[in-house]
Amino acid sequence: MAASLASCSAETSPEARASGGASVENCDIDVPVGDPPERVFASEQPAIEIMHALGLSDRLVATSTLHAAILPEYAQVQADLEYTQDLPSREGLLAMDPDFVLVGFNHPFAEDGTFGTRASLADLGIRTWILSPLCPTEDGLSDEALDPQNVSVETIYDDLRGLGVIFDVEEQAEEIIADQQVRIAAVEEAVSGADRPKVAFVRALEDGTFRIVSGTDFGTRIIEHAGGENVFADLDADRKIIVDAEELISRDPDVILTDSCCDPSYTVENRDEDALAILQHPALAGVTAVENDQVYPFLLADRSAGIRAAQAIEMVAAILHPHLVQEPA
């Protein structure tokens, strides 16, 4: 279950916060509100960018694992922060003395993950948060245990509201949500009634196979809001699935978006080679998207669940419905 914020306002009055009894639910775990965290470690693009968007950059003691270039409006402040491309070890994390750990994906808290379970960190007094579209059904599990009901734009709003309560920045959170809602609604209205192209997020792997995103990945919601259908939406065994060329050919997407990752220098503008790898793949010559030159570079950072949601939906809609939606500035 995603962040449950019923009666949140009443529970987080100054008196309730001071009493230490208030909490906000995230992935079926009650996260104590208490005093706003002061020493935050954030890992992966959506978590880091949400902290910046909420005006909490000064609470970050360190960050890690950007999948692409940070959003331009946060580039300067991010450049001044401690950063490593790889996750620190659990010992390295604890050495930073964080009081809150925010992650954009669930794997750091898996039983065999880098940081250990959320319960093990709670025992040390460290509050934790997983962005809700990545909530596993149980602490210690990972992508194999995602609840598809949590994979939505609405649960991102839940995260913003929950983090807004914990960090006492509720007004800023509501401003971000309102902006996302207006922009996404505008796209949905523009593409309403239009044909819905078949779309696939595809990363060509060195062994000749392809990594696609399934129905439990947030990328599927981006495609749907943008007026398309993920041709792999019926798959749910994992968020990312490896398929061979024959499977991709049989699904025959009208449009292919790459899944470019993982370097903090990556932008859509410098990842044309990922699209070319698919366009020039000899086994895919008969795929409709390849035949019609409808293969576009796209970043994992953009399809990840976070504050890029509205922008990503606008970008995909502009590709699928160029006569109805303009590419975002």
Protein Blocks (a to p, Z undefined) as FASTA:
>chain_A
ZZdfehklmmmgfklmmnopaccdeehiacdfkjadfbdcdehjklmmmmmmnopmmmpg
bdehiabdcdfklmmmmmmpccdfbdcdfklmmmnopabdcdfbfklmgmklmnopfklm
mmnopacdddfklccfbehiafklccfklmcfklmmmmmmmmmmmnopmkmmmmmmmmmm
mmmmmmmmmmgoiacdddddddddfkopacdddfkbfklmmmmmnopacfklmpckbmbd
cddfklmmmnopabdcddddcdfkbcfklmmmmmmmmmmmmklmmpmklmnopaccddfk
lmpgcfklmmmmmmmmmmmmmmlpccdZZ
